[in-house]
Amino acid sequence: MNDVLTSGALNLASLIVSVIVLLVGLVLWFFINRASSRTNEQIELLEALLDQQKRQTALLRRLCEANEPEKEAAPARPEAKSNDDDFIRLVAER
């Protein structure tokens, strides 16, 4: 008789452990799925933002080009300057 009660208790304990593991698994799945869907929404929003920024950049370039004054011929640079100026331009600034 003792064996019947012991095997029944083991079956009940096994069932309880299985149910607890199942519940923990479902809770973990819920939070992982929720985080994944939020991440996907954020990625979609960032892609839309990037698209809008590209459009704004293109528009700003067109506006700058349209408002840019016509460049006249640059005056010729006098060659009378010494070669020291050329050397100074080659030295890196700090």
Phi and psi restraints in degrees (range 20) as a CNS / XPLOR table:
assign (resid 1 and name C) (resid 2 and name N)
       (resid 2 and name CA) (resid 2 and name C) 1.0 -63.3 20.0 2
assign (resid 2 and name N) (resid 2 and name CA)
       (resid 2 and name C) (resid 3 and name N) 1.0 -34.8 20.0 2
assign (resid 2 and name C) (resid 3 and name N)
       (resid 3 and name CA) (resid 3 and name C) 1.0 -66.5 20.0 2
assign (resid 3 and name N) (resid 3 and name CA)
       (resid 3 and name C) (resid 4 and name N) 1.0 -35.9 20.0 2
assign (resid 3 and name C) (resid 4 and name N)
       (resid 4 and name CA) (resid 4 and name C) 1.0 -66.5 20.0 2
assign (resid 4 and name N) (resid 4 and name CA)
       (resid 4 and name C) (resid 5 and name N) 1.0 -43.2 20.0 2
assign (resid 4 and name C) (resid 5 and name N)
       (resid 5 and name CA) (resid 5 and name C) 1.0 -67.6 20.0 2
assign (resid 5 and name N) (resid 5 and name CA)
       (resid 5 and name C) (resid 6 and name N) 1.0 -39.7 20.0 2
assign (resid 5 and name C) (resid 6 and name N)
       (resid 6 and name CA) (resid 6 and name C) 1.0 -66.1 20.0 2
assign (resid 6 and name N) (resid 6 and name CA)
       (resid 6 and name C) (resid 7 and name N) 1.0 -43.5 20.0 2
assign (resid 6 and name C) (resid 7 and name N)
       (resid 7 and name CA) (resid 7 and name C) 1.0 -67.6 20.0 2
assign (resid 7 and name N) (resid 7 and name CA)
       (resid 7 and name C) (resid 8 and name N) 1.0 -35.1 20.0 2
assign (resid 7 and name C) (resid 8 and name N)
       (resid 8 and name CA) (resid 8 and name C) 1.0 -66.7 20.0 2
assign (resid 8 and name N) (resid 8 and name CA)
       (resid 8 and name C) (resid 9 and name N) 1.0 -39.6 20.0 2
assign (resid 8 and name C) (resid 9 and name N)
       (resid 9 and name CA) (resid 9 and name C) 1.0 -67.5 20.0 2
assign (resid 9 and name N) (resid 9 and name CA)
       (resid 9 and name C) (resid 10 and name N) 1.0 -37.5 20.0 2
assign (resid 9 and name C) (resid 10 and name N)
       (resid 10 and name CA) (resid 10 and name C) 1.0 -66.6 20.0 2
assign (resid 10 and name N) (resid 10 and name CA)
       (resid 10 and name C) (resid 11 and name N) 1.0 -40.4 20.0 2
assign (resid 10 and name C) (resid 11 and name N)
       (resid 11 and name CA) (resid 11 and name C) 1.0 -63.9 20.0 2
assign (resid 11 and name N) (resid 11 and name CA)
       (resid 11 and name C) (resid 12 and name N) 1.0 -41.8 20.0 2
assign (resid 11 and name C) (resid 12 and name N)
       (resid 12 and name CA) (resid 12 and name C) 1.0 -65.9 20.0 2
assign (resid 12 and name N) (resid 12 and name CA)
       (resid 12 and name C) (resid 13 and name N) 1.0 -42.2 20.0 2
assign (resid 12 and name C) (resid 13 and name N)
       (resid 13 and name CA) (resid 13 and name C) 1.0 -64.8 20.0 2
assign (resid 13 and name N) (resid 13 and name CA)
       (resid 13 and name C) (resid 14 and name N) 1.0 -40.5 20.0 2
assign (resid 13 and name C) (resid 14 and name N)
       (resid 14 and name CA) (resid 14 and name C) 1.0 -63.1 20.0 2
assign (resid 14 and name N) (resid 14 and name CA)
       (resid 14 and name C) (resid 15 and name N) 1.0 -40.7 20.0 2
assign (resid 14 and name C) (resid 15 and name N)
       (resid 15 and name CA) (resid 15 and name C) 1.0 -65.4 20.0 2
assign (resid 15 and name N) (resid 15 and name CA)
       (resid 15 and name C) (resid 16 and name N) 1.0 -42.6 20.0 2
assign (resid 15 and name C) (resid 16 and name N)
       (resid 16 and name CA) (resid 16 and name C) 1.0 -64.2 20.0 2
assign (resid 16 and name N) (resid 16 and name CA)
       (resid 16 and name C) (resid 17 and name N) 1.0 -43.9 20.0 2
assign (resid 16 and name C) (resid 17 and name N)
       (resid 17 and name CA) (resid 17 and name C) 1.0 -62.6 20.0 2
assign (resid 17 and name N) (resid 17 and name CA)
       (resid 17 and name C) (resid 18 and name N) 1.0 -40.2 20.0 2
assign (resid 17 and name C) (resid 18 and name N)
       (resid 18 and name CA) (resid 18 and name C) 1.0 -64.0 20.0 2
assign (resid 18 and name N) (resid 18 and name CA)
       (resid 18 and name C) (resid 19 and name N) 1.0 -41.9 20.0 2
assign (resid 18 and name C) (resid 19 and name N)
       (resid 19 and name CA) (resid 19 and name C) 1.0 -66.0 20.0 2
assign (resid 19 and name N) (resid 19 and name CA)
       (resid 19 and name C) (resid 20 and name N) 1.0 -41.1 20.0 2
assign (resid 19 and name C) (resid 20 and name N)
       (resid 20 and name CA) (resid 20 and name C) 1.0 -64.1 20.0 2
assign (resid 20 and name N) (resid 20 and name CA)
       (resid 20 and name C) (resid 21 and name N) 1.0 -43.6 20.0 2
assign (resid 20 and name C) (resid 21 and name N)
       (resid 21 and name CA) (resid 21 and name C) 1.0 -63.1 20.0 2
assign (resid 21 and name N) (resid 21 and name CA)
       (resid 21 and name C) (resid 22 and name N) 1.0 -40.1 20.0 2
assign (resid 21 and name C) (resid 22 and name N)
       (resid 22 and name CA) (resid 22 and name C) 1.0 -62.7 20.0 2
assign (resid 22 and name N) (resid 22 and name CA)
       (resid 22 and name C) (resid 23 and name N) 1.0 -45.1 20.0 2
assign (resid 22 and name C) (resid 23 and name N)
       (resid 23 and name CA) (resid 23 and name C) 1.0 -63.9 20.0 2
assign (resid 23 and name N) (resid 23 and name CA)
       (resid 23 and name C) (resid 24 and name N) 1.0 -43.2 20.0 2
assign (resid 23 and name C) (resid 24 and name N)
       (resid 24 and name CA) (resid 24 and name C) 1.0 -62.2 20.0 2
assign (resid 24 and name N) (resid 24 and name CA)
       (resid 24 and name C) (resid 25 and name N) 1.0 -41.5 20.0 2
assign (resid 24 and name C) (resid 25 and name N)
       (resid 25 and name CA) (resid 25 and name C) 1.0 -62.1 20.0 2
assign (resid 25 and name N) (resid 25 and name CA)
       (resid 25 and name C) (resid 26 and name N) 1.0 -42.1 20.0 2
assign (resid 25 and name C) (resid 26 and name N)
       (resid 26 and name CA) (resid 26 and name C) 1.0 -66.1 20.0 2
assign (resid 26 and name N) (resid 26 and name CA)
       (resid 26 and name C) (resid 27 and name N) 1.0 -40.6 20.0 2
assign (resid 26 and name C) (resid 27 and name N)
       (resid 27 and name CA) (resid 27 and name C) 1.0 -64.0 20.0 2
assign (resid 27 and name N) (resid 27 and name CA)
       (resid 27 and name C) (resid 28 and name N) 1.0 -44.7 20.0 2
assign (resid 27 and name C) (resid 28 and name N)
       (resid 28 and name CA) (resid 28 and name C) 1.0 -61.7 20.0 2
assign (resid 28 and name N) (resid 28 and name CA)
       (resid 28 and name C) (resid 29 and name N) 1.0 -43.4 20.0 2
assign (resid 28 and name C) (resid 29 and name N)
       (resid 29 and name CA) (resid 29 and name C) 1.0 -60.8 20.0 2
assign (resid 29 and name N) (resid 29 and name CA)
       (resid 29 and name C) (resid 30 and name N) 1.0 -40.9 20.0 2
assign (resid 29 and name C) (resid 30 and name N)
       (resid 30 and name CA) (resid 30 and name C) 1.0 -59.7 20.0 2
assign (resid 30 and name N) (resid 30 and name CA)
       (resid 30 and name C) (resid 31 and name N) 1.0 -48.9 20.0 2
assign (resid 30 and name C) (resid 31 and name N)
       (resid 31 and name CA) (resid 31 and name C) 1.0 -69.8 20.0 2
assign (resid 31 and name N) (resid 31 and name CA)
       (resid 31 and name C) (resid 32 and name N) 1.0 -36.3 20.0 2
assign (resid 31 and name C) (resid 32 and name N)
       (resid 32 and name CA) (resid 32 and name C) 1.0 -68.0 20.0 2
assign (resid 32 and name N) (resid 32 and name CA)
       (resid 32 and name C) (resid 33 and name N) 1.0 -42.2 20.0 2
assign (resid 32 and name C) (resid 33 and name N)
       (resid 33 and name CA) (resid 33 and name C) 1.0 -64.2 20.0 2
assign (resid 33 and name N) (resid 33 and name CA)
       (resid 33 and name C) (resid 34 and name N) 1.0 -41.3 20.0 2
assign (resid 33 and name C) (resid 34 and name N)
       (resid 34 and name CA) (resid 34 and name C) 1.0 -63.7 20.0 2
assign (resid 34 and name N) (resid 34 and name CA)
       (resid 34 and name C) (resid 35 and name N) 1.0 -45.0 20.0 2
assign (resid 34 and name C) (resid 35 and name N)
       (resid 35 and name CA) (resid 35 and name C) 1.0 -63.9 20.0 2
assign (resid 35 and name N) (resid 35 and name CA)
       (resid 35 and name C) (resid 36 and name N) 1.0 -38.3 20.0 2
assign (resid 35 and name C) (resid 36 and name N)
       (resid 36 and name CA) (resid 36 and name C) 1.0 -65.5 20.0 2
assign (resid 36 and name N) (resid 36 and name CA)
       (resid 36 and name C) (resid 37 and name N) 1.0 -42.7 20.0 2
assign (resid 36 and name C) (resid 37 and name N)
       (resid 37 and name CA) (resid 37 and name C) 1.0 -68.2 20.0 2
assign (resid 37 and name N) (resid 37 and name CA)
       (resid 37 and name C) (resid 38 and name N) 1.0 -37.2 20.0 2
assign (resid 37 and name C) (resid 38 and name N)
       (resid 38 and name CA) (resid 38 and name C) 1.0 -65.5 20.0 2
assign (resid 38 and name N) (resid 38 and name CA)
       (resid 38 and name C) (resid 39 and name N) 1.0 -39.1 20.0 2
assign (resid 38 and name C) (resid 39 and name N)
       (resid 39 and name CA) (resid 39 and name C) 1.0 -64.2 20.0 2
assign (resid 39 and name N) (resid 39 and name CA)
       (resid 39 and name C) (resid 40 and name N) 1.0 -41.9 20.0 2
assign (resid 39 and name C) (resid 40 and name N)
       (resid 40 and name CA) (resid 40 and name C) 1.0 -62.9 20.0 2
assign (resid 40 and name N) (resid 40 and name CA)
       (resid 40 and name C) (resid 41 and name N) 1.0 -39.5 20.0 2
assign (resid 40 and name C) (resid 41 and name N)
       (resid 41 and name CA) (resid 41 and name C) 1.0 -64.3 20.0 2
assign (resid 41 and name N) (resid 41 and name CA)
       (resid 41 and name C) (resid 42 and name N) 1.0 -42.1 20.0 2
assign (resid 41 and name C) (resid 42 and name N)
       (resid 42 and name CA) (resid 42 and name C) 1.0 -64.7 20.0 2
assign (resid 42 and name N) (resid 42 and name CA)
       (resid 42 and name C) (resid 43 and name N) 1.0 -38.7 20.0 2
assign (resid 42 and name C) (resid 43 and name N)
       (resid 43 and name CA) (resid 43 and name C) 1.0 -64.0 20.0 2
assign (resid 43 and name N) (resid 43 and name CA)
       (resid 43 and name C) (resid 44 and name N) 1.0 -42.7 20.0 2
assign (resid 43 and name C) (resid 44 and name N)
       (resid 44 and name CA) (resid 44 and name C) 1.0 -61.9 20.0 2
assign (resid 44 and name N) (resid 44 and name CA)
       (resid 44 and name C) (resid 45 and name N) 1.0 -42.0 20.0 2
assign (resid 44 and name C) (resid 45 and name N)
       (resid 45 and name CA) (resid 45 and name C) 1.0 -65.9 20.0 2
assign (resid 45 and name N) (resid 45 and name CA)
       (resid 45 and name C) (resid 46 and name N) 1.0 -40.7 20.0 2
assign (resid 45 and name C) (resid 46 and name N)
       (resid 46 and name CA) (resid 46 and name C) 1.0 -65.8 20.0 2
assign (resid 46 and name N) (resid 46 and name CA)
       (resid 46 and name C) (resid 47 and name N) 1.0 -37.0 20.0 2
assign (resid 46 and name C) (resid 47 and name N)
       (resid 47 and name CA) (resid 47 and name C) 1.0 -66.6 20.0 2
assign (resid 47 and name N) (resid 47 and name CA)
       (resid 47 and name C) (resid 48 and name N) 1.0 -39.5 20.0 2
assign (resid 47 and name C) (resid 48 and name N)
       (resid 48 and name CA) (resid 48 and name C) 1.0 -64.7 20.0 2
assign (resid 48 and name N) (resid 48 and name CA)
       (resid 48 and name C) (resid 49 and name N) 1.0 -40.8 20.0 2
assign (resid 48 and name C) (resid 49 and name N)
       (resid 49 and name CA) (resid 49 and name C) 1.0 -63.5 20.0 2
assign (resid 49 and name N) (resid 49 and name CA)
       (resid 49 and name C) (resid 50 and name N) 1.0 -42.1 20.0 2
assign (resid 49 and name C) (resid 50 and name N)
       (resid 50 and name CA) (resid 50 and name C) 1.0 -62.5 20.0 2
assign (resid 50 and name N) (resid 50 and name CA)
       (resid 50 and name C) (resid 51 and name N) 1.0 -41.4 20.0 2
assign (resid 50 and name C) (resid 51 and name N)
       (resid 51 and name CA) (resid 51 and name C) 1.0 -62.6 20.0 2
assign (resid 51 and name N) (resid 51 and name CA)
       (resid 51 and name C) (resid 52 and name N) 1.0 -43.4 20.0 2
assign (resid 51 and name C) (resid 52 and name N)
       (resid 52 and name CA) (resid 52 and name C) 1.0 -65.1 20.0 2
assign (resid 52 and name N) (resid 52 and name CA)
       (resid 52 and name C) (resid 53 and name N) 1.0 -38.7 20.0 2
assign (resid 52 and name C) (resid 53 and name N)
       (resid 53 and name CA) (resid 53 and name C) 1.0 -66.1 20.0 2
assign (resid 53 and name N) (resid 53 and name CA)
       (resid 53 and name C) (resid 54 and name N) 1.0 -37.8 20.0 2
assign (resid 53 and name C) (resid 54 and name N)
       (resid 54 and name CA) (resid 54 and name C) 1.0 -63.7 20.0 2
assign (resid 54 and name N) (resid 54 and name CA)
       (resid 54 and name C) (resid 55 and name N) 1.0 -41.0 20.0 2
assign (resid 54 and name C) (resid 55 and name N)
       (resid 55 and name CA) (resid 55 and name C) 1.0 -63.4 20.0 2
assign (resid 55 and name N) (resid 55 and name CA)
       (resid 55 and name C) (resid 56 and name N) 1.0 -43.4 20.0 2
assign (resid 55 and name C) (resid 56 and name N)
       (resid 56 and name CA) (resid 56 and name C) 1.0 -64.3 20.0 2
assign (resid 56 and name N) (resid 56 and name CA)
       (resid 56 and name C) (resid 57 and name N) 1.0 -39.6 20.0 2
assign (resid 56 and name C) (resid 57 and name N)
       (resid 57 and name CA) (resid 57 and name C) 1.0 -63.9 20.0 2
assign (resid 57 and name N) (resid 57 and name CA)
       (resid 57 and name C) (resid 58 and name N) 1.0 -43.1 20.0 2
assign (resid 57 and name C) (resid 58 and name N)
       (resid 58 and name CA) (resid 58 and name C) 1.0 -64.0 20.0 2
assign (resid 58 and name N) (resid 58 and name CA)
       (resid 58 and name C) (resid 59 and name N) 1.0 -40.9 20.0 2
assign (resid 58 and name C) (resid 59 and name N)
       (resid 59 and name CA) (resid 59 and name C) 1.0 -64.6 20.0 2
assign (resid 59 and name N) (resid 59 and name CA)
       (resid 59 and name C) (resid 60 and name N) 1.0 -43.2 20.0 2
assign (resid 59 and name C) (resid 60 and name N)
       (resid 60 and name CA) (resid 60 and name C) 1.0 -62.8 20.0 2
assign (resid 60 and name N) (resid 60 and name CA)
       (resid 60 and name C) (resid 61 and name N) 1.0 -38.6 20.0 2
assign (resid 60 and name C) (resid 61 and name N)
       (resid 61 and name CA) (resid 61 and name C) 1.0 -63.4 20.0 2
assign (resid 61 and name N) (resid 61 and name CA)
       (resid 61 and name C) (resid 62 and name N) 1.0 -43.7 20.0 2
assign (resid 61 and name C) (resid 62 and name N)
       (resid 62 and name CA) (resid 62 and name C) 1.0 -64.3 20.0 2
assign (resid 62 and name N) (resid 62 and name CA)
       (resid 62 and name C) (resid 63 and name N) 1.0 -40.1 20.0 2
assign (resid 62 and name C) (resid 63 and name N)
       (resid 63 and name CA) (resid 63 and name C) 1.0 -65.1 20.0 2
assign (resid 63 and name N) (resid 63 and name CA)
       (resid 63 and name C) (resid 64 and name N) 1.0 -41.6 20.0 2
assign (resid 63 and name C) (resid 64 and name N)
       (resid 64 and name CA) (resid 64 and name C) 1.0 -65.4 20.0 2
assign (resid 64 and name N) (resid 64 and name CA)
       (resid 64 and name C) (resid 65 and name N) 1.0 -40.1 20.0 2
assign (resid 64 and name C) (resid 65 and name N)
       (resid 65 and name CA) (resid 65 and name C) 1.0 -67.9 20.0 2
assign (resid 65 and name N) (resid 65 and name CA)
       (resid 65 and name C) (resid 66 and name N) 1.0 -35.1 20.0 2
assign (resid 65 and name C) (resid 66 and name N)
       (resid 66 and name CA) (resid 66 and name C) 1.0 -71.7 20.0 2
assign (resid 66 and name N) (resid 66 and name CA)
       (resid 66 and name C) (resid 67 and name N) 1.0 -35.2 20.0 2
assign (resid 66 and name C) (resid 67 and name N)
       (resid 67 and name CA) (resid 67 and name C) 1.0 -89.2 20.0 2
assign (resid 67 and name N) (resid 67 and name CA)
       (resid 67 and name C) (resid 68 and name N) 1.0 -5.0 20.0 2
assign (resid 67 and name C) (resid 68 and name N)
       (resid 68 and name CA) (resid 68 and name C) 1.0 -71.9 20.0 2
assign (resid 68 and name N) (resid 68 and name CA)
       (resid 68 and name C) (resid 69 and name N) 1.0 127.8 20.0 2
assign (resid 68 and name C) (resid 69 and name N)
       (resid 69 and name CA) (resid 69 and name C) 1.0 -69.2 20.0 2
assign (resid 69 and name N) (resid 69 and name CA)
       (resid 69 and name C) (resid 70 and name N) 1.0 152.9 20.0 2
assign (resid 69 and name C) (resid 70 and name N)
       (resid 70 and name CA) (resid 70 and name C) 1.0 -66.1 20.0 2
assign (resid 70 and name N) (resid 70 and name CA)
       (resid 70 and name C) (resid 71 and name N) 1.0 132.4 20.0 2
assign (resid 70 and name C) (resid 71 and name N)
       (resid 71 and name CA) (resid 71 and name C) 1.0 -84.1 20.0 2
assign (resid 71 and name N) (resid 71 and name CA)
       (resid 71 and name C) (resid 72 and name N) 1.0 129.1 20.0 2
assign (resid 71 and name C) (resid 72 and name N)
       (resid 72 and name CA) (resid 72 and name C) 1.0 -86.9 20.0 2
assign (resid 72 and name N) (resid 72 and name CA)
       (resid 72 and name C) (resid 73 and name N) 1.0 168.0 20.0 2
assign (resid 72 and name C) (resid 73 and name N)
       (resid 73 and name CA) (resid 73 and name C) 1.0 -62.0 20.0 2
assign (resid 73 and name N) (resid 73 and name CA)
       (resid 73 and name C) (resid 74 and name N) 1.0 128.0 20.0 2
assign (resid 73 and name C) (resid 74 and name N)
       (resid 74 and name CA) (resid 74 and name C) 1.0 -69.9 20.0 2
assign (resid 74 and name N) (resid 74 and name CA)
       (resid 74 and name C) (resid 75 and name N) 1.0 139.0 20.0 2
assign (resid 74 and name C) (resid 75 and name N)
       (resid 75 and name CA) (resid 75 and name C) 1.0 -64.5 20.0 2
assign (resid 75 and name N) (resid 75 and name CA)
       (resid 75 and name C) (resid 76 and name N) 1.0 146.8 20.0 2
assign (resid 75 and name C) (resid 76 and name N)
       (resid 76 and name CA) (resid 76 and name C) 1.0 -65.1 20.0 2
assign (resid 76 and name N) (resid 76 and name CA)
       (resid 76 and name C) (resid 77 and name N) 1.0 141.8 20.0 2
assign (resid 76 and name C) (resid 77 and name N)
       (resid 77 and name CA) (resid 77 and name C) 1.0 -81.6 20.0 2
assign (resid 77 and name N) (resid 77 and name CA)
       (resid 77 and name C) (resid 78 and name N) 1.0 130.3 20.0 2
assign (resid 77 and name C) (resid 78 and name N)
       (resid 78 and name CA) (resid 78 and name C) 1.0 -67.3 20.0 2
assign (resid 78 and name N) (resid 78 and name CA)
       (resid 78 and name C) (resid 79 and name N) 1.0 136.7 20.0 2
assign (resid 78 and name C) (resid 79 and name N)
       (resid 79 and name CA) (resid 79 and name C) 1.0 -89.1 20.0 2
assign (resid 79 and name N) (resid 79 and name CA)
       (resid 79 and name C) (resid 80 and name N) 1.0 3.6 20.0 2
assign (resid 79 and name C) (resid 80 and name N)
       (resid 80 and name CA) (resid 80 and name C) 1.0 -75.9 20.0 2
assign (resid 80 and name N) (resid 80 and name CA)
       (resid 80 and name C) (resid 81 and name N) 1.0 -11.6 20.0 2
assign (resid 80 and name C) (resid 81 and name N)
       (resid 81 and name CA) (resid 81 and name C) 1.0 -66.7 20.0 2
assign (resid 81 and name N) (resid 81 and name CA)
       (resid 81 and name C) (resid 82 and name N) 1.0 154.2 20.0 2
assign (resid 81 and name C) (resid 82 and name N)
       (resid 82 and name CA) (resid 82 and name C) 1.0 -77.4 20.0 2
assign (resid 82 and name N) (resid 82 and name CA)
       (resid 82 and name C) (resid 83 and name N) 1.0 166.2 20.0 2
assign (resid 82 and name C) (resid 83 and name N)
       (resid 83 and name CA) (resid 83 and name C) 1.0 -74.1 20.0 2
assign (resid 83 and name N) (resid 83 and name CA)
       (resid 83 and name C) (resid 84 and name N) 1.0 -11.5 20.0 2
assign (resid 83 and name C) (resid 84 and name N)
       (resid 84 and name CA) (resid 84 and name C) 1.0 -62.9 20.0 2
assign (resid 84 and name N) (resid 84 and name CA)
       (resid 84 and name C) (resid 85 and name N) 1.0 -35.3 20.0 2
assign (resid 84 and name C) (resid 85 and name N)
       (resid 85 and name CA) (resid 85 and name C) 1.0 -63.1 20.0 2
assign (resid 85 and name N) (resid 85 and name CA)
       (resid 85 and name C) (resid 86 and name N) 1.0 -39.4 20.0 2
assign (resid 85 and name C) (resid 86 and name N)
       (resid 86 and name CA) (resid 86 and name C) 1.0 -63.7 20.0 2
assign (resid 86 and name N) (resid 86 and name CA)
       (resid 86 and name C) (resid 87 and name N) 1.0 -40.5 20.0 2
assign (resid 86 and name C) (resid 87 and name N)
       (resid 87 and name CA) (resid 87 and name C) 1.0 -66.8 20.0 2
assign (resid 87 and name N) (resid 87 and name CA)
       (resid 87 and name C) (resid 88 and name N) 1.0 -39.1 20.0 2
assign (resid 87 and name C) (resid 88 and name N)
       (resid 88 and name CA) (resid 88 and name C) 1.0 -65.6 20.0 2
assign (resid 88 and name N) (resid 88 and name CA)
       (resid 88 and name C) (resid 89 and name N) 1.0 -36.9 20.0 2
assign (resid 88 and name C) (resid 89 and name N)
       (resid 89 and name CA) (resid 89 and name C) 1.0 -66.6 20.0 2
assign (resid 89 and name N) (resid 89 and name CA)
       (resid 89 and name C) (resid 90 and name N) 1.0 -22.5 20.0 2
assign (resid 89 and name C) (resid 90 and name N)
       (resid 90 and name CA) (resid 90 and name C) 1.0 -82.2 20.0 2
assign (resid 90 and name N) (resid 90 and name CA)
       (resid 90 and name C) (resid 91 and name N) 1.0 -20.6 20.0 2
assign (resid 90 and name C) (resid 91 and name N)
       (resid 91 and name CA) (resid 91 and name C) 1.0 -77.2 20.0 2
assign (resid 91 and name N) (resid 91 and name CA)
       (resid 91 and name C) (resid 92 and name N) 1.0 130.6 20.0 2
assign (resid 91 and name C) (resid 92 and name N)
       (resid 92 and name CA) (resid 92 and name C) 1.0 -69.7 20.0 2
assign (resid 92 and name N) (resid 92 and name CA)
       (resid 92 and name C) (resid 93 and name N) 1.0 139.4 20.0 2
assign (resid 92 and name C) (resid 93 and name N)
       (resid 93 and name CA) (resid 93 and name C) 1.0 -83.6 20.0 2
assign (resid 93 and name N) (resid 93 and name CA)
       (resid 93 and name C) (resid 94 and name N) 1.0 153.3 20.0 2
